[in-house]
Amino acid sequence: MGRDLVRVLRDAAKRVPELEAAWTSLNTQGSGLSHLLATRSNHRFLQSRLTPEMETQLKFILTQVS
């Protein structure tokens, strides 16, 4: 999935202490991480990207608004 996967892992590592150690080891290895950052994500993964708040609002509109 490329750089978007790296961004998700980075953000998750900030919130989940168990992932922080894994992120730190990935970050110190260097070449693998830089390769992932240079790889573009497939457009299929990006076409339906929603924030949790947007998803909640859409669910409300679809189920509650006539």
N, C-alpha and C positions, 0 to 999 in steps of 0.2 A: 504494500500500500504506500510505501514511500514516506515522504516527509510528513504527511498528515499523521501517520502512525507514530512517528517520533514525537510530534507535538502532543499527541494524546498521552503517550507514555510519560513525557516530561510533566504535563499537567497532573497526571494521576500520581506521579512520584511526590509531588508537592503536598498531596492530600493523604496519601497512604504510606505510612512509615515503612512497611514491608517492601514496597516497591522502590523506595529511595535507594536502598543498597544495590538493587539490580540496576537502577538507572545510573548510579555512580560508576559501577563497573563497566557498563556500556559506554559511558561518556569517556572513561580513561583509556579505552581500547583504541579509540580514534578512527581508524580507517573504515570500520564497519558503519559507524555512525555517520561519517561524512558521506559515505556512499548512499546511505538511506536518505540523507537530506538532499542529495542531488537527484534522486529518483522521483519523478512526478507520479502522483497518484492517478489511478485509472479513473476516467471521468464517470464511470458507473457508481463509484463510491461517493462522488461529490454531488451528484444530481439530486439526491434526496436528503441532503444534510439539513437537519433542523436542530435548533436548540431545545432543551427540555421545556422552557417556557413557551416557545412557539408550538410545540407538540401539545402542551396542555391547553393552550388557547384554541388550537384547531379542533381538538377533541370536544371542547365545550361548544364551539360553533356547530360542529357536525351533529352533536347529540342533543343540544338544548335549544338551538335557534330554529324556528320553523320558517 
